Amino acid sequence: TVYAKRDNILIMRTENGQLTYHRVSLNDPELFKSPYFYLQQNDVVYVEPNDIKIDNSKYNQFSAFKLSQLSTIVSLASVIASLVIALCVK
């Protein structure tokens, strides 16, 4: 996805009972010649999230709920202040 680091992908493969690790870059044109270009059965592919995804993970539904509550309170205070000013001016 757009949230993935494409230049540091880890492929874990079991060959002859031995677990091997290999890093590939999707930006490298030599990837097509690599033996890791075609995935095999039981390969594990780990793709790290990029900085945007990491930053977005800091915000969850609770943060959005708190922001919604804060904006409601500010709006309510604004309406009350407007009413008080309108009543004092008469």
C-alpha positions as CSV (number, residue, x, y, z in Angstrom):
1,T,0.0,0.0,0.0
2,V,1.0,3.6,0.1
3,Y,1.9,3.2,3.8
4,A,4.7,0.7,3.1
5,K,8.5,1.1,3.0
6,R,9.2,-0.3,-0.5
7,D,13.0,-0.2,-0.1
8,N,13.5,-2.6,2.8
9,I,11.3,-5.6,2.5
10,L,12.2,-8.7,4.5
11,I,11.6,-12.2,3.0
12,M,12.0,-15.1,5.3
13,R,12.4,-18.5,3.5
14,T,13.0,-22.0,4.7
15,E,15.6,-23.7,2.4
16,N,16.8,-27.2,3.2
17,G,15.5,-26.9,6.8
18,Q,17.4,-23.7,7.3
19,L,15.6,-20.3,7.8
20,T,17.1,-17.6,5.6
21,Y,16.5,-13.9,5.7
22,H,16.8,-11.7,2.6
23,R,16.0,-8.0,2.2
24,V,14.8,-6.7,-1.2
25,S,13.9,-3.3,-2.5
26,L,11.0,-2.8,-4.9
27,N,12.8,0.2,-6.2
28,D,15.7,-1.8,-7.5
29,P,15.6,-2.8,-11.1
30,E,17.8,-5.9,-10.3
31,L,14.9,-7.3,-8.2
32,F,13.5,-9.1,-11.3
33,K,16.7,-11.1,-11.5
34,S,16.7,-12.0,-7.8
35,P,15.7,-15.5,-6.7
36,Y,13.4,-13.9,-4.2
37,F,11.3,-12.1,-6.8
38,Y,9.0,-15.1,-7.1
39,L,7.7,-16.1,-3.7
40,Q,7.6,-19.7,-2.7
41,Q,5.2,-21.6,-0.5
42,N,5.6,-20.8,3.2
43,D,7.6,-17.6,2.5
44,V,7.0,-14.9,5.0
45,V,7.1,-11.3,3.8
46,Y,7.5,-8.5,6.3
47,V,6.9,-4.9,5.1
48,E,7.7,-2.1,7.5
49,P,5.3,0.8,7.7
50,N,6.5,4.1,6.5
51,D,6.6,7.3,8.7
52,I,3.1,8.4,7.6
53,K,1.6,5.2,8.8
54,I,3.5,5.3,12.1
55,D,2.4,8.9,12.7
56,N,-1.3,8.0,11.9
57,S,-1.2,5.1,14.3
58,K,-1.0,7.6,17.2
59,Y,-4.5,8.7,16.5
60,N,-7.4,6.4,17.4
61,Q,-11.1,6.6,17.9
62,F,-10.7,7.8,21.5
63,S,-8.6,10.8,20.2
64,A,-11.3,11.6,17.7
65,F,-13.9,11.4,20.4
66,K,-12.0,13.7,22.7
67,L,-11.6,16.2,19.8
68,S,-15.3,16.0,19.1
69,Q,-16.2,16.7,22.8
70,L,-13.8,19.6,22.9
71,S,-15.3,21.2,19.8
72,T,-18.8,20.7,21.2
73,I,-17.7,22.4,24.5
74,V,-16.1,25.3,22.7
75,S,-19.2,25.8,20.5
76,L,-21.5,25.7,23.5
77,A,-19.3,28.3,25.3
78,S,-19.4,30.5,22.2
79,V,-23.3,30.3,22.0
80,I,-23.6,31.1,25.8
81,A,-21.2,34.1,25.4
82,S,-23.2,35.4,22.4
83,L,-26.4,35.1,24.4
84,V,-24.9,36.9,27.4
85,I,-23.6,39.7,25.2
86,A,-26.9,40.0,23.4
87,L,-28.9,40.2,26.7
88,C,-26.4,42.8,28.2
89,V,-26.6,45.1,25.2
90,K,-30.4,45.5,25.5
